[in-house]
Amino acid sequence: MGETGTEEHTWNNWRRPLPTPAQQRQDVLIAILTLLGALAAMILINSMGAFTFGAAPALWEQLIWAAALTLPLMLRRRYPLAVLLIVGALFIAAQARQVGDNLMPSIALFIATYTVGAWERNRTWARWARVAVILAMFAWLGYGMLMTIAKPRPPFPDAAGPLDPLLANFLYGLSVNILFFLGAYFFGNVAWLSARREAELVRRAEELRLSQEQNTRGAIVAERVRIARDLHDVVAHHVSVMGVQAGAARRVLAKNPEVASEALRTVEQTARTAINELRSLLGVLRAEDTDVPETHPASPGLDQLPELVTAARNAGLEVDHGVYGEPRPVPQGVALSAYRVVQEALTNVVKHAGAHKADVRVRYLDSALEVEVTDDGRGDVKGSNGFGLLGMRERVAVHGGELEAGPRRSGGYRVRVSLPTVH
């Protein structure tokens, strides 16, 4: 069974929650109003002498019947099935006793039948209990008609229609009862379905709210990861170069002031570059959503790769840089990721590889941009905290690219990334 089928099955087995205290208070009010209506009808009918069955028991007994038929409605939503059976049985008993009023007992029976359809939690019992009560009522109606036929034919002095008066009386009673019970049955089901749909909407709204919260949390985590990755890329590389150059300057400061001065000049320039990139990153983070372009114009790209190579050379590493294929514009996001991969790879070479030489290659393929950084170092990244390689994988994954990183058979380490340029 598919997801839709399972969900439909779940809602078909839905159980309406029990009535709230406020709804139970409403039921008490409805029962009292129905009783007051029955008392008013009883007074009027007894005052007119217009009894439904031609006669009626004593007034006190009629009062007892009215209370017995209406007061169970106080519990109609709490115990709908029991109330229907009680009111149905009392309705037949009251007619058998020939109480004077038939209107308010019929209204009480309608309310009880409707409530079972709208509130009974066991839908099988709700259906068959109403069917049983309706069949019992029609059986009682049929019995009453037979008793009428068995008696001497009553006079119909004003009858002028095309049908036999007795037949017309039977058809009229049958039609009224069909409409009465079908209405109670139908509107009860409609109320139950409406409550189920409302509960479904509430549940879906809650699921949507939870989903939005989860998406928000995911977006926050993703943004934190992106910020951490960008900060690592910006800071790690430049600080590594500054550390190497500062160490070189310290070692040769007394022996060769010119070389030390050049190294310190590189430290100064690298620090400024790092500060500019950090300001650019912080500017994006602080800007309003509407002020942030799709790609920040200050983001570095392939044109800045020679600067990375120069910085690595200044750190004492011999670096070859080659471009293969016909250079062409690539998406800025792809260019930025390629730049960051080369930056991180060279940083690891300078800091951890113990290498003397590195090779940076950029290849423009038909539908991809490929960058590769190799070195002749130890062939591992011992000393690295692993965040750089993780950041590379995350950047490549964003574009659906591939990353290969590991020792080379001939010695050294290789990082190769393939980034699609056509989607």
Phi, psi and omega in degrees: 000131181287176182297319180296317179297320178296318180296318179297319178299319179299315182286333175294333178262015180295142178243127181291136179299155178297153182297147178283164176305323179295319179293324177292325175294324175298321179297320178298318180295317179297318179297318180294317178297321178295320178296316178298321176296320178295321179294319178296316179296321180297317179296315181295315183294319179292327178291325179275337186075018182266069182282145183299320184254014177089341178208171181203153177291185182297157184300320181295324179290323176298323178297319179296317179298318180298317179293319182296326182279335187254324185295331175301340179295345176301332183250022190296321181273340178279319179227068188298320183293314180296319180297319180297315181295320179293311182295321179298316180293317179293327179298314179293319180296320180295320177292323177296328178278351178061053174293159189291324186254137177244349185289305185291323172301323178294322178295318178298320178293322178299313181298318181294319179294316178300318184295322177299317178295328185271334191233342181296124186285328176273103187292332177293313177296323179299317182292309187286331177294317178293319178299317180297316180295318180296317178296321178296322179293319179289327175296319178295321178296318178296321178297318179297321179293322177296320178295325178293318180292325182291335180279165175303140184299123179287155179284145174233075189295332184258009181293129181221006183278175182284344183263160175295134184303321180292318177295319179297321178297319179294313181296323179297312179298320180295315181297315180299318181291323177298311179298320182299307185284323177296322177298314179297319180293311184294310183292332174295315178296321179299318180296320180293316178296321178297317178295322179294318179295321178297318177296323179295318178296319178297317180294317180295322177297320178293319177297320178297318179297315179296321179295319178295320177297318179295318178297321179296315178298318178297320179294321179296315179297316180298321180292321177298318179297318180296317179297315179299319180295316181294318179297319178298315182297319183287313188281313188301313183297307185294320179294323178298314179297318179297320180296316180296314181294321178295320177297318178296318179297320180297320184290328186251007186302317183280326185275320187220083183301328181294315178296319178297320179296319179296319178297318179292327176297320176296320177300315180299313182295319179296320179297318178296318179298316179298317180296319179297318180292322177294319177298320179298315179295315179295326177298321177295319182292326184273343184288154173291157181304320183288345182265353185267118176290166182302319175227129184296132185297337182275358181296132179289160180215204184295332181295338181267001179301319178302329178293322176297317180298317179297318179297320178294321178296320179296334178279003177098007181260133175279119187234130171258138181232121181229144177241129185236144184088176182276112180301141180208159178296140175235160178307140185301324178296321178293317180297319179297316180297318178299317179299314183294325179296313178298318180300312181293320180297314179295323177300315179296323178297313182295318188276322195237338192277338186063033185269159174255335186221146176222156182229123179247121182235137176239125181239128175264103178265177185300316184230019182206160172246128182240131174236144183218133177234121178236158178214171180250030183276208187289345179085020176212179178237039179301138183097342177280144179278358176088348181293326181297313179295321177298317178299321178298315180298319180295316179298315181294321181297326179302324183262004181071030182267189181233144179231131172238128180215126180171173180295151175265151179297324182278001181108152181089194186226149179227137171237120180231132181231136175241121183243120179298140176247355179233129180243000000 
